[in-house]
Amino acid sequence: MLSPLDKEVLRSWSRHAVAPRLARVMGRPGTRRGARDDGPRIAVVGNCQSYGVAYGMKLLEPLATVDRFTMIGHSYVTLRALARTLATYDHVFVHEFLPGHLRNGGDSQDLVGLLPKTRLFGPVCFAAFHPDLVFIHDPTRLHGYVTGPLGPYQSALCLFAYLKGLSLDMANALFNENVFEAVGYLDMWGEASRELVETARDKFGLDLSAELMSWSRRGVFMYSSVHPMGFVMCDVARKLLESAGLSPRAINSHYYDIDELARSDIFPVYPPIAKHYGVQGSYLFKCENHHISQGVGDFLTLPQFLARCYEAFAGHDRAELANPRVEGWLADEASSRILIKLARENLAAGLTPAL
């Protein structure tokens, strides 16, 4: 089966090479699909955030031709085939990616070696709103993760409770402010901000400090620690276009917003954390729904989410459920003792939130 990247490479050659040549051979003027627009040709290659960046670039440069190439999963496309495809574009922006996506290997640095005009950029990651969200790497898959009710998004506290053999009620009782304070969930803003700004600046040459301040003033700007909202992606698109010497126009991006990542899983901002930052929070987990024409999708309350997680964990061996943070809690007797003590106290006090 062809991957999204395979289809996008074929589509690019069809639109920008095959169709115009056929039109000339047939003596017909180039069709809109095959003709080049008045603006530059721009390629955006990357993970799930790349659609938002590509859409933002098209919004900011409406005369440009903007094509997105999805670097998720494995494809039949080789590194050289991808480089040849991208060489036909005026500007190429690429998320940093690891080997495993392309046939015969190759990563983003290898692509830069073949195509020096490539501009690398990183994803927007910010954990302060969702400090409990972790990933459990699946050792049987190169870039895969253990999945649960919200795909790869897992709760560190839930995993800890499961591995300690706690009941679902005890697990539920962990989701309170005293526990969040004990594990440092209320002190993540500074570290998350530094990581975002310094990585973008030092590794990719983008200064997002002013943008981060602007996003923060709007309240919550992430659907999860790795999925930003649409206006964030539009700001990143603007910075990238400016770095390439283009002059994107001013536009109310919210008016034209198509928030692709809103269709994916959404991890809630827990109420005590939300209160700490002066925003609205909940314990309502949204399940992905990429086919909105077929239904409105599903949500899970905290007890439902925990129960589904326990069911998913039960399908794996203990060795497959490893996460560095949780392993640290389990290995430290004092930390484990404090968490279990707080859970018991909260349960006795009836502090088992649902929404």
Number of C-alpha atoms within 10 A of each C-alpha: 6 11 15 16 24 20 15 16 20 13 14 19 14 15 17 18 14 13 17 21 16 14 15 11 9 9 9 11 12 15 12 10 12 20 16 17 14 10 13 17 19 22 25 28 28 26 18 17 22 22 23 27 26 25 25 27 28 19 23 22 20 17 14 17 19 23 23 22 23 24 25 18 15 18 20 16 20 16 20 17 14 18 18 14 16 26 17 16 17 15 18 22 24 22 19 19 20 15 16 17 23 23 15 13 14 17 15 20 16 16 21 15 11 16 17 13 17 23 19 22 22 19 20 19 17 24 21 23 27 22 24 22 18 20 19 20 18 17 14 10 9 12 15 14 19 21 17 18 22 21 14 18 22 24 23 21 24 24 23 23 26 19 17 13 11 15 13 16 18 23 25 25 24 27 25 19 16 14 21 20 13 13 16 10 19 20 15 15 16 9 12 17 19 13 15 20 19 16 20 19 15 10 12 14 14 19 17 20 16 10 15 16 11 14 17 12 10 9 13 20 20 26 21 25 22 16 24 22 21 26 21 22 25 24 22 25 25 22 19 21 20 13 13 14 8 13 13 18 10 9 11 10 17 11 7 13 16 16 17 16 21 18 15 19 23 21 25 22 25 22 20 21 24 19 14 12 17 12 14 15 18 18 19 20 21 22 18 19 16 16 10 10 8 8 9 10 14 11 16 18 16 20 19 16 24 25 19 16 20 20 13 14 19 12 9 11 9 10 8 16 20 18 16 12 14 21 15 13 19 17 11 11 10 10 15 17 13 15 22 20 14 19 26 18 15 20 17 12 10 11 18 20 16 15 15
